[in-house]
Amino acid sequence: MLYFLTKRRLYRYRVYLSEVSDEKLMPEIAFECDAEDGLHAMELASDAYPGCRLNWTKSHLIDESETA
């Protein structure tokens, strides 16, 4: 029963970020993840790319044409 109280719905997010290399920003890349909200998505991106610059975050529904 407690499982249902603590389970949260995850949504698909895309976080756009730039990595820093030799004090220069690299081209922007997109990091996709399942997160509770936009802040959670940014936290996941920061964990995956330490020291990156987070540019923006977007809730993203996967379209069938993108997976083909």
mmCIF file of the N, C-alpha and C atoms, coordinates in Angstrom:
data_MODEL
# 
_entry.id   MODEL 
# 
loop_
_atom_site.group_PDB 
_atom_site.id 
_atom_site.type_symbol 
_atom_site.label_atom_id 
_atom_site.label_alt_id 
_atom_site.label_comp_id 
_atom_site.label_asym_id 
_atom_site.label_entity_id 
_atom_site.label_seq_id 
_atom_site.pdbx_PDB_ins_code 
_atom_site.Cartn_x 
_atom_site.Cartn_y 
_atom_site.Cartn_z 
_atom_site.occupancy 
_atom_site.B_iso_or_equiv 
_atom_site.pdbx_formal_charge 
_atom_site.auth_seq_id 
_atom_site.auth_comp_id 
_atom_site.auth_asym_id 
_atom_site.auth_atom_id 
_atom_site.pdbx_PDB_model_num 
ATOM 1   N N  . MET A 1 1  ? 0.819  -1.190 0.000   1.00 0.00 ? 1  MET A N  1 
ATOM 2   C CA . MET A 1 1  ? 0.000  0.000  0.000   1.00 0.00 ? 1  MET A CA 1 
ATOM 3   C C  . MET A 1 1  ? 0.866  1.257  0.000   1.00 0.00 ? 1  MET A C  1 
ATOM 4   N N  . LEU A 1 2  ? 1.930  1.262  0.744   1.00 0.00 ? 2  LEU A N  1 
ATOM 5   C CA . LEU A 1 2  ? 2.821  2.418  0.796   1.00 0.00 ? 2  LEU A CA 1 
ATOM 6   C C  . LEU A 1 2  ? 3.424  2.707  -0.574  1.00 0.00 ? 2  LEU A C  1 
ATOM 7   N N  . TYR A 1 3  ? 3.646  1.672  -1.370  1.00 0.00 ? 3  TYR A N  1 
ATOM 8   C CA . TYR A 1 3  ? 4.199  1.840  -2.708  1.00 0.00 ? 3  TYR A CA 1 
ATOM 9   C C  . TYR A 1 3  ? 3.358  2.809  -3.536  1.00 0.00 ? 3  TYR A C  1 
ATOM 10  N N  . PHE A 1 4  ? 2.049  2.689  -3.464  1.00 0.00 ? 4  PHE A N  1 
ATOM 11  C CA . PHE A 1 4  ? 1.179  3.558  -4.240  1.00 0.00 ? 4  PHE A CA 1 
ATOM 12  C C  . PHE A 1 4  ? 1.187  4.991  -3.730  1.00 0.00 ? 4  PHE A C  1 
ATOM 13  N N  . LEU A 1 5  ? 1.477  5.179  -2.465  1.00 0.00 ? 5  LEU A N  1 
ATOM 14  C CA . LEU A 1 5  ? 1.534  6.523  -1.904  1.00 0.00 ? 5  LEU A CA 1 
ATOM 15  C C  . LEU A 1 5  ? 2.821  7.245  -2.288  1.00 0.00 ? 5  LEU A C  1 
ATOM 16  N N  . THR A 1 6  ? 3.899  6.497  -2.486  1.00 0.00 ? 6  THR A N  1 
ATOM 17  C CA . THR A 1 6  ? 5.175  7.122  -2.782  1.00 0.00 ? 6  THR A CA 1 
ATOM 18  C C  . THR A 1 6  ? 5.508  7.116  -4.271  1.00 0.00 ? 6  THR A C  1 
ATOM 19  N N  . LYS A 1 7  ? 4.816  6.316  -5.065  1.00 0.00 ? 7  LYS A N  1 
ATOM 20  C CA . LYS A 1 7  ? 5.098  6.250  -6.495  1.00 0.00 ? 7  LYS A CA 1 
ATOM 21  C C  . LYS A 1 7  ? 4.651  7.546  -7.159  1.00 0.00 ? 7  LYS A C  1 
ATOM 22  N N  . ARG A 1 8  ? 5.534  8.127  -7.936  1.00 0.00 ? 8  ARG A N  1 
ATOM 23  C CA . ARG A 1 8  ? 5.206  9.364  -8.637  1.00 0.00 ? 8  ARG A CA 1 
ATOM 24  C C  . ARG A 1 8  ? 5.259  9.119  -10.138 1.00 0.00 ? 8  ARG A C  1 
ATOM 25  N N  . ARG A 1 9  ? 4.435  9.816  -10.820 1.00 0.00 ? 9  ARG A N  1 
ATOM 26  C CA . ARG A 1 9  ? 4.399  9.662  -12.270 1.00 0.00 ? 9  ARG A CA 1 
ATOM 27  C C  . ARG A 1 9  ? 5.595  10.367 -12.899 1.00 0.00 ? 9  ARG A C  1 
ATOM 28  N N  . LEU A 1 10 ? 6.219  9.723  -13.862 1.00 0.00 ? 10 LEU A N  1 
ATOM 29  C CA . LEU A 1 10 ? 7.352  10.300 -14.573 1.00 0.00 ? 10 LEU A CA 1 
ATOM 30  C C  . LEU A 1 10 ? 6.905  10.752 -15.961 1.00 0.00 ? 10 LEU A C  1 
ATOM 31  N N  . TYR A 1 11 ? 7.455  11.868 -16.386 1.00 0.00 ? 11 TYR A N  1 
ATOM 32  C CA . TYR A 1 11 ? 7.161  12.431 -17.692 1.00 0.00 ? 11 TYR A CA 1 
ATOM 33  C C  . TYR A 1 11 ? 8.451  12.517 -18.490 1.00 0.00 ? 11 TYR A C  1 
ATOM 34  N N  . ARG A 1 12 ? 8.323  12.517 -19.801 1.00 0.00 ? 12 ARG A N  1 
ATOM 35  C CA . ARG A 1 12 ? 9.490  12.591 -20.679 1.00 0.00 ? 12 ARG A CA 1 
ATOM 36  C C  . ARG A 1 12 ? 9.926  14.048 -20.791 1.00 0.00 ? 12 ARG A C  1 
ATOM 37  N N  . TYR A 1 13 ? 11.201 14.305 -20.595 1.00 0.00 ? 13 TYR A N  1 
ATOM 38  C CA . TYR A 1 13 ? 11.768 15.653 -20.709 1.00 0.00 ? 13 TYR A CA 1 
ATOM 39  C C  . TYR A 1 13 ? 12.992 15.624 -21.599 1.00 0.00 ? 13 TYR A C  1 
ATOM 40  N N  . ARG A 1 14 ? 13.244 16.744 -22.201 1.00 0.00 ? 14 ARG A N  1 
ATOM 41  C CA . ARG A 1 14 ? 14.466 16.946 -22.975 1.00 0.00 ? 14 ARG A CA 1 
ATOM 42  C C  . ARG A 1 14 ? 15.141 18.181 -22.402 1.00 0.00 ? 14 ARG A C  1 
ATOM 43  N N  . VAL A 1 15 ? 16.388 18.020 -21.974 1.00 0.00 ? 15 VAL A N  1 
ATOM 44  C CA . VAL A 1 15 ? 17.167 19.123 -21.403 1.00 0.00 ? 15 VAL A CA 1 
ATOM 45  C C  . VAL A 1 15 ? 18.266 19.467 -22.407 1.00 0.00 ? 15 VAL A C  1 
ATOM 46  N N  . TYR A 1 16 ? 18.308 20.720 -22.809 1.00 0.00 ? 16 TYR A N  1 
ATOM 47  C CA . TYR A 1 16 ? 19.336 21.181 -23.727 1.00 0.00 ? 16 TYR A CA 1 
ATOM 48  C C  . TYR A 1 16 ? 20.479 21.763 -22.904 1.00 0.00 ? 16 TYR A C  1 
ATOM 49  N N  . LEU A 1 17 ? 21.694 21.298 -23.196 1.00 0.00 ? 17 LEU A N  1 
ATOM 50  C CA . LEU A 1 17 ? 22.845 21.711 -22.394 1.00 0.00 ? 17 LEU A CA 1 
ATOM 51  C C  . LEU A 1 17 ? 24.082 21.828 -23.254 1.00 0.00 ? 17 LEU A C  1 
ATOM 52  N N  . SER A 1 18 ? 25.083 22.490 -22.708 1.00 0.00 ? 18 SER A N  1 
ATOM 53  C CA . SER A 1 18 ? 26.387 22.611 -23.361 1.00 0.00 ? 18 SER A CA 1 
ATOM 54  C C  . SER A 1 18 ? 27.453 22.198 -22.366 1.00 0.00 ? 18 SER A C  1 
ATOM 55  N N  . GLU A 1 19 ? 28.381 21.395 -22.837 1.00 0.00 ? 19 GLU A N  1 
ATOM 56  C CA . GLU A 1 19 ? 29.511 21.018 -22.000 1.00 0.00 ? 19 GLU A CA 1 
ATOM 57  C C  . GLU A 1 19 ? 30.617 22.053 -22.177 1.00 0.00 ? 19 GLU A C  1 
ATOM 58  N N  . VAL A 1 20 ? 31.458 22.169 -21.167 1.00 0.00 ? 20 VAL A N  1 
ATOM 59  C CA . VAL A 1 20 ? 32.581 23.089 -21.207 1.00 0.00 ? 20 VAL A CA 1 
ATOM 60  C C  . VAL A 1 20 ? 33.863 22.275 -21.371 1.00 0.00 ? 20 VAL A C  1 
ATOM 61  N N  . SER A 1 21 ? 34.668 22.643 -22.383 1.00 0.00 ? 21 SER A N  1 
ATOM 62  C CA . SER A 1 21 ? 35.940 21.967 -22.621 1.00 0.00 ? 21 SER A CA 1 
ATOM 63  C C  . SER A 1 21 ? 37.003 23.032 -22.860 1.00 0.00 ? 21 SER A C  1 
ATOM 64  N N  . ASP A 1 22 ? 38.053 22.987 -22.075 1.00 0.00 ? 22 ASP A N  1 
ATOM 65  C CA . ASP A 1 22 ? 39.127 23.988 -22.170 1.00 0.00 ? 22 ASP A CA 1 
ATOM 66  C C  . ASP A 1 22 ? 38.569 25.408 -22.138 1.00 0.00 ? 22 ASP A C  1 
ATOM 67  N N  . GLU A 1 23 ? 37.645 25.638 -21.204 1.00 0.00 ? 23 GLU A N  1 
ATOM 68  C CA . GLU A 1 23 ? 37.011 26.931 -20.983 1.00 0.00 ? 23 GLU A CA 1 
ATOM 69  C C  . GLU A 1 23 ? 36.190 27.431 -22.173 1.00 0.00 ? 23 GLU A C  1 
ATOM 70  N N  . LYS A 1 24 ? 35.844 26.543 -23.111 1.00 0.00 ? 24 LYS A N  1 
ATOM 71  C CA . LYS A 1 24 ? 35.001 26.901 -24.250 1.00 0.00 ? 24 LYS A CA 1 
ATOM 72  C C  . LYS A 1 24 ? 33.733 26.055 -24.198 1.00 0.00 ? 24 LYS A C  1 
ATOM 73  N N  . LEU A 1 25 ? 32.617 26.673 -24.579 1.00 0.00 ? 25 LEU A N  1 
ATOM 74  C CA . LEU A 1 25 ? 31.362 25.927 -24.639 1.00 0.00 ? 25 LEU A CA 1 
ATOM 75  C C  . LEU A 1 25 ? 31.329 25.080 -25.902 1.00 0.00 ? 25 LEU A C  1 
ATOM 76  N N  . MET A 1 26 ? 30.979 23.833 -25.744 1.00 0.00 ? 26 MET A N  1 
ATOM 77  C CA . MET A 1 26 ? 30.823 22.924 -26.869 1.00 0.00 ? 26 MET A CA 1 
ATOM 78  C C  . MET A 1 26 ? 29.429 23.132 -27.456 1.00 0.00 ? 26 MET A C  1 
ATOM 79  N N  . PRO A 1 27 ? 29.165 22.601 -28.655 1.00 0.00 ? 27 PRO A N  1 
ATOM 80  C CA . PRO A 1 27 ? 27.819 22.731 -29.237 1.00 0.00 ? 27 PRO A CA 1 
ATOM 81  C C  . PRO A 1 27 ? 26.750 22.137 -28.318 1.00 0.00 ? 27 PRO A C  1 
ATOM 82  N N  . GLU A 1 28 ? 25.570 22.693 -28.408 1.00 0.00 ? 28 GLU A N  1 
ATOM 83  C CA . GLU A 1 28 ? 24.463 22.260 -27.562 1.00 0.00 ? 28 GLU A CA 1 
ATOM 84  C C  . GLU A 1 28 ? 24.053 20.825 -27.908 1.00 0.00 ? 28 GLU A C  1 
ATOM 85  N N  . ILE A 1 29 ? 23.753 20.048 -26.869 1.00 0.00 ? 29 ILE A N  1 
ATOM 86  C CA . ILE A 1 29 ? 23.251 18.685 -27.041 1.00 0.00 ? 29 ILE A CA 1 
ATOM 87  C C  . ILE A 1 29 ? 21.946 18.553 -26.264 1.00 0.00 ? 29 ILE A C  1 
ATOM 88  N N  . ALA A 1 30 ? 21.189 17.515 -26.583 1.00 0.00 ? 30 ALA A N  1 
ATOM 89  C CA . ALA A 1 30 ? 19.919 17.258 -25.898 1.00 0.00 ? 30 ALA A CA 1 
ATOM 90  C C  . ALA A 1 30 ? 20.062 15.995 -25.057 1.00 0.00 ? 30 ALA A C  1 
ATOM 91  N N  . PHE A 1 31 ? 19.638 16.077 -23.816 1.00 0.00 ? 31 PHE A N  1 
ATOM 92  C CA . PHE A 1 31 ? 19.630 14.952 -22.884 1.00 0.00 ? 31 PHE A CA 1 
ATOM 93  C C  . PHE A 1 31 ? 18.170 14.613 -22.612 1.00 0.00 ? 31 PHE A C  1 
ATOM 94  N N  . GLU A 1 32 ? 17.758 13.390 -22.934 1.00 0.00 ? 32 GLU A N  1 
ATOM 95  C CA . GLU A 1 32 ? 16.381 12.978 -22.707 1.00 0.00 ? 32 GLU A CA 1 
ATOM 96  C C  . GLU A 1 32 ? 16.305 12.083 -21.488 1.00 0.00 ? 32 GLU A C  1 
ATOM 97  N N  . CYS A 1 33 ? 15.247 12.275 -20.694 1.00 0.00 ? 33 CYS A N  1 
ATOM 98  C CA . CYS A 1 33 ? 15.085 11.484 -19.485 1.00 0.00 ? 33 CYS A CA 1 
ATOM 99  C C  . CYS A 1 33 ? 13.624 11.443 -19.070 1.00 0.00 ? 33 CYS A C  1 
ATOM 100 N N  . ASP A 1 34 ? 13.326 10.560 -18.142 1.00 0.00 ? 34 ASP A N  1 
ATOM 101 C CA . ASP A 1 34 ? 12.017 10.504 -17.506 1.00 0.00 ? 34 ASP A CA 1 
ATOM 102 C C  . ASP A 1 34 ? 12.169 11.114 -16.125 1.00 0.00 ? 34 ASP A C  1 
ATOM 103 N N  . ALA A 1 35 ? 11.369 12.140 -15.838 1.00 0.00 ? 35 ALA A N  1 
ATOM 104 C CA . ALA A 1 35 ? 11.495 12.869 -14.574 1.00 0.00 ? 35 ALA A CA 1 
ATOM 105 C C  . ALA A 1 35 ? 10.134 13.289 -14.055 1.00 0.00 ? 35 ALA A C  1 
ATOM 106 N N  . GLU A 1 36 ? 10.102 13.631 -12.761 1.00 0.00 ? 36 GLU A N  1 
ATOM 107 C CA . GLU A 1 36 ? 8.858  14.078 -12.125 1.00 0.00 ? 36 GLU A CA 1 
ATOM 108 C C  . GLU A 1 36 ? 8.430  15.461 -12.607 1.00 0.00 ? 36 GLU A C  1 
ATOM 109 N N  . ASP A 1 37 ? 9.415  16.337 -12.840 1.00 0.00 ? 37 ASP A N  1 
ATOM 110 C CA . ASP A 1 37 ? 9.141  17.694 -13.305 1.00 0.00 ? 37 ASP A CA 1 
ATOM 111 C C  . ASP A 1 37 ? 10.410 18.248 -13.938 1.00 0.00 ? 37 ASP A C  1 
ATOM 112 N N  . GLY A 1 38 ? 10.344 19.505 -14.385 1.00 0.00 ? 38 GLY A N  1 
ATOM 113 C CA . GLY A 1 38 ? 11.480 20.115 -15.058 1.00 0.00 ? 38 GLY A CA 1 
ATOM 114 C C  . GLY A 1 38 ? 12.721 20.230 -14.190 1.00 0.00 ? 38 GLY A C  1 
ATOM 115 N N  . LEU A 1 39 ? 12.539 20.548 -12.916 1.00 0.00 ? 39 LEU A N  1 
ATOM 116 C CA . LEU A 1 39 ? 13.689 20.651 -12.016 1.00 0.00 ? 39 LEU A CA 1 
ATOM 117 C C  . LEU A 1 39 ? 14.361 19.297 -11.817 1.00 0.00 ? 39 LEU A C  1 
ATOM 118 N N  . HIS A 1 40 ? 13.560 18.255 -11.723 1.00 0.00 ? 40 HIS A N  1 
ATOM 119 C CA . HIS A 1 40 ? 14.109 16.909 -11.591 1.00 0.00 ? 40 HIS A CA 1 
ATOM 120 C C  . HIS A 1 40 ? 14.888 16.530 -12.857 1.00 0.00 ? 40 HIS A C  1 
ATOM 121 N N  . ALA A 1 41 ? 14.374 16.908 -14.030 1.00 0.00 ? 41 ALA A N  1 
ATOM 122 C CA . ALA A 1 41 ? 15.062 16.637 -15.294 1.00 0.00 ? 41 ALA A CA 1 
ATOM 123 C C  . ALA A 1 41 ? 16.411 17.347 -15.343 1.00 0.00 ? 41 ALA A C  1 
ATOM 124 N N  . MET A 1 42 ? 16.447 18.597 -14.876 1.00 0.00 ? 42 MET A N  1 
ATOM 125 C CA . MET A 1 42 ? 17.717 19.340 -14.864 1.00 0.00 ? 42 MET A CA 1 
ATOM 126 C C  . MET A 1 42 ? 18.709 18.703 -13.894 1.00 0.00 ? 42 MET A C  1 
ATOM 127 N N  . GLU A 1 43 ? 18.218 18.198 -12.775 1.00 0.00 ? 43 GLU A N  1 
ATOM 128 C CA . GLU A 1 43 ? 19.087 17.518 -11.819 1.00 0.00 ? 43 GLU A CA 1 
ATOM 129 C C  . GLU A 1 43 ? 19.687 16.261 -12.437 1.00 0.00 ? 43 GLU A C  1 
ATOM 130 N N  . LEU A 1 44 ? 18.876 15.501 -13.158 1.00 0.00 ? 44 LEU A N  1 
ATOM 131 C CA . LEU A 1 44 ? 19.378 14.294 -13.816 1.00 0.00 ? 44 LEU A CA 1 
ATOM 132 C C  . LEU A 1 44 ? 20.424 14.632 -14.878 1.00 0.00 ? 44 LEU A C  1 
ATOM 133 N N  . ALA A 1 45 ? 20.191 15.710 -15.633 1.00 0.00 ? 45 ALA A N  1 
ATOM 134 C CA . ALA A 1 45 ? 21.154 16.135 -16.647 1.00 0.00 ? 45 ALA A CA 1 
ATOM 135 C C  . ALA A 1 45 ? 22.463 16.576 -16.003 1.00 0.00 ? 45 ALA A C  1 
ATOM 136 N N  . SER A 1 46 ? 22.373 17.302 -14.895 1.00 0.00 ? 46 SER A N  1 
ATOM 137 C CA . SER A 1 46 ? 23.587 17.743 -14.189 1.00 0.00 ? 46 SER A CA 1 
ATOM 138 C C  . SER A 1 46 ? 24.376 16.561 -13.644 1.00 0.00 ? 46 SER A C  1 
ATOM 139 N N  . ASP A 1 47 ? 23.667 15.534 -13.192 1.00 0.00 ? 47 ASP A N  1 
ATOM 140 C CA . ASP A 1 47 ? 24.350 14.327 -12.710 1.00 0.00 ? 47 ASP A CA 1 
ATOM 141 C C  . ASP A 1 47 ? 25.033 13.582 -13.850 1.00 0.00 ? 47 ASP A C  1 
ATOM 142 N N  . ALA A 1 48 ? 24.392 13.559 -15.018 1.00 0.00 ? 48 ALA A N  1 
ATOM 143 C CA . ALA A 1 48 ? 24.955 12.848 -16.172 1.00 0.00 ? 48 ALA A CA 1 
ATOM 144 C C  . ALA A 1 48 ? 26.112 13.618 -16.812 1.00 0.00 ? 48 ALA A C  1 
ATOM 145 N N  . TYR A 1 49 ? 26.051 14.954 -16.759 1.00 0.00 ? 49 TYR A N  1 
ATOM 146 C CA . TYR A 1 49 ? 27.072 15.812 -17.358 1.00 0.00 ? 49 TYR A CA 1 
ATOM 147 C C  . TYR A 1 49 ? 27.540 16.832 -16.325 1.00 0.00 ? 49 TYR A C  1 
ATOM 148 N N  . PRO A 1 50 ? 28.377 16.409 -15.383 1.00 0.00 ? 50 PRO A N  1 
ATOM 149 C CA . PRO A 1 50 ? 28.841 17.337 -14.330 1.00 0.00 ? 50 PRO A CA 1 
ATOM 150 C C  . PRO A 1 50 ? 29.551 18.559 -14.929 1.00 0.00 ? 50 PRO A C  1 
ATOM 151 N N  . GLY A 1 51 ? 29.224 19.719 -14.407 1.00 0.00 ? 51 GLY A N  1 
ATOM 152 C CA . GLY A 1 51 ? 29.874 20.948 -14.853 1.00 0.00 ? 51 GLY A CA 1 
ATOM 153 C C  . GLY A 1 51 ? 29.298 21.521 -16.139 1.00 0.00 ? 51 GLY A C  1 
ATOM 154 N N  . CYS A 1 52 ? 28.227 20.937 -16.653 1.00 0.00 ? 52 CYS A N  1 
ATOM 155 C CA . CYS A 1 52 ? 27.649 21.439 -17.896 1.00 0.00 ? 52 CYS A CA 1 
ATOM 156 C C  . CYS A 1 52 ? 26.863 22.725 -17.643 1.00 0.00 ? 52 CYS A C  1 
ATOM 157 N N  . ARG A 1 53 ? 26.559 23.409 -18.720 1.00 0.00 ? 53 ARG A N  1 
ATOM 158 C CA . ARG A 1 53 ? 25.710 24.599 -18.648 1.00 0.00 ? 53 ARG A CA 1 
ATOM 159 C C  . ARG A 1 53 ? 24.326 24.210 -19.141 1.00 0.00 ? 53 ARG A C  1 
ATOM 160 N N  . LEU A 1 54 ? 23.332 24.309 -18.272 1.00 0.00 ? 54 LEU A N  1 
ATOM 161 C CA . LEU A 1 54 ? 21.965 23.957 -18.645 1.00 0.00 ? 54 LEU A CA 1 
ATOM 162 C C  . LEU A 1 54 ? 21.333 25.145 -19.360 1.00 0.00 ? 54 LEU A C  1 
ATOM 163 N N  . ASN A 1 55 ? 20.891 24.932 -20.584 1.00 0.00 ? 55 ASN A N  1 
ATOM 164 C CA . ASN A 1 55 ? 20.337 26.021 -21.383 1.00 0.00 ? 55 ASN A CA 1 
ATOM 165 C C  . ASN A 1 55 ? 18.822 26.145 -21.210 1.00 0.00 ? 55 ASN A C  1 
ATOM 166 N N  . TRP A 1 56 ? 18.097 25.057 -21.416 1.00 0.00 ? 56 TRP A N  1 
ATOM 167 C CA . TRP A 1 56 ? 16.655 25.067 -21.206 1.00 0.00 ? 56 TRP A CA 1 
ATOM 168 C C  . TRP A 1 56 ? 16.116 23.655 -21.165 1.00 0.00 ? 56 TRP A C  1 
ATOM 169 N N  . THR A 1 57 ? 14.883 23.534 -20.653 1.00 0.00 ? 57 THR A N  1 
ATOM 170 C CA . THR A 1 57 ? 14.236 22.239 -20.464 1.00 0.00 ? 57 THR A CA 1 
ATOM 171 C C  . THR A 1 57 ? 12.849 22.282 -21.089 1.00 0.00 ? 57 THR A C  1 
ATOM 172 N N  . LYS A 1 58 ? 12.457 21.169 -21.686 1.00 0.00 ? 58 LYS A N  1 
ATOM 173 C CA . LYS A 1 58 ? 11.162 21.096 -22.347 1.00 0.00 ? 58 LYS A CA 1 
ATOM 174 C C  . LYS A 1 58 ? 10.510 19.751 -22.056 1.00 0.00 ? 58 LYS A C  1 
ATOM 175 N N  . SER A 1 59 ? 9.239  19.768 -21.712 1.00 0.00 ? 59 SER A N  1 
ATOM 176 C CA . SER A 1 59 ? 8.479  18.533 -21.598 1.00 0.00 ? 59 SER A CA 1 
ATOM 177 C C  . SER A 1 59 ? 8.331  18.000 -23.017 1.00 0.00 ? 59 SER A C  1 
ATOM 178 N N  . HIS A 1 60 ? 8.591  16.719 -23.182 1.00 0.00 ? 60 HIS A N  1 
ATOM 179 C CA . HIS A 1 60 ? 8.682  16.171 -24.539 1.00 0.00 ? 60 HIS A CA 1 
ATOM 180 C C  . HIS A 1 60 ? 7.905  14.868 -24.628 1.00 0.00 ? 60 HIS A C  1 
ATOM 181 N N  . LEU A 1 61 ? 6.883  14.863 -25.457 1.00 0.00 ? 61 LEU A N  1 
ATOM 182 C CA . LEU A 1 61 ? 6.158  13.624 -25.736 1.00 0.00 ? 61 LEU A CA 1 
ATOM 183 C C  . LEU A 1 61 ? 6.769  12.987 -26.961 1.00 0.00 ? 61 LEU A C  1 
ATOM 184 N N  . ILE A 1 62 ? 7.068  11.714 -26.871 1.00 0.00 ? 62 ILE A N  1 
ATOM 185 C CA . ILE A 1 62 ? 7.708  11.026 -27.982 1.00 0.00 ? 62 ILE A CA 1 
ATOM 186 C C  . ILE A 1 62 ? 6.665  10.756 -29.066 1.00 0.00 ? 62 ILE A C  1 
ATOM 187 N N  . ASP A 1 63 ? 7.005  11.171 -30.252 1.00 0.00 ? 63 ASP A N  1 
ATOM 188 C CA . ASP A 1 63 ? 6.159  10.946 -31.410 1.00 0.00 ? 63 ASP A CA 1 
ATOM 189 C C  . ASP A 1 63 ? 6.613  9.648  -32.069 1.00 0.00 ? 63 ASP A C  1 
ATOM 190 N N  . GLU A 1 64 ? 5.690  8.875  -32.585 1.00 0.00 ? 64 GLU A N  1 
ATOM 191 C CA . GLU A 1 64 ? 6.038  7.608  -33.222 1.00 0.00 ? 64 GLU A CA 1 
ATOM 192 C C  . GLU A 1 64 ? 7.036  7.806  -34.352 1.00 0.00 ? 64 GLU A C  1 
ATOM 193 N N  . SER A 1 65 ? 6.963  8.927  -35.062 1.00 0.00 ? 65 SER A N  1 
ATOM 194 C CA . SER A 1 65 ? 7.876  9.176  -36.196 1.00 0.00 ? 65 SER A CA 1 
ATOM 195 C C  . SER A 1 65 ? 9.314  9.356  -35.719 1.00 0.00 ? 65 SER A C  1 
ATOM 196 N N  . GLU A 1 66 ? 9.530  9.746  -34.460 1.00 0.00 ? 66 GLU A N  1 
ATOM 197 C CA . GLU A 1 66 ? 10.875 9.939  -33.942 1.00 0.00 ? 66 GLU A CA 1 
ATOM 198 C C  . GLU A 1 66 ? 11.552 8.616  -33.587 1.00 0.00 ? 66 GLU A C  1 
ATOM 199 N N  . THR A 1 67 ? 10.771 7.586  -33.329 1.00 0.00 ? 67 THR A N  1 
ATOM 200 C CA . THR A 1 67 ? 11.347 6.307  -32.923 1.00 0.00 ? 67 THR A CA 1 
ATOM 201 C C  . THR A 1 67 ? 11.528 5.363  -34.101 1.00 0.00 ? 67 THR A C  1 
ATOM 202 N N  . ALA A 1 68 ? 11.030 5.715  -35.268 1.00 0.00 ? 68 ALA A N  1 
ATOM 203 C CA . ALA A 1 68 ? 11.135 4.841  -36.445 1.00 0.00 ? 68 ALA A CA 1 
ATOM 204 C C  . ALA A 1 68 ? 12.474 4.975  -37.114 1.00 0.00 ? 68 ALA A C  1 
# 
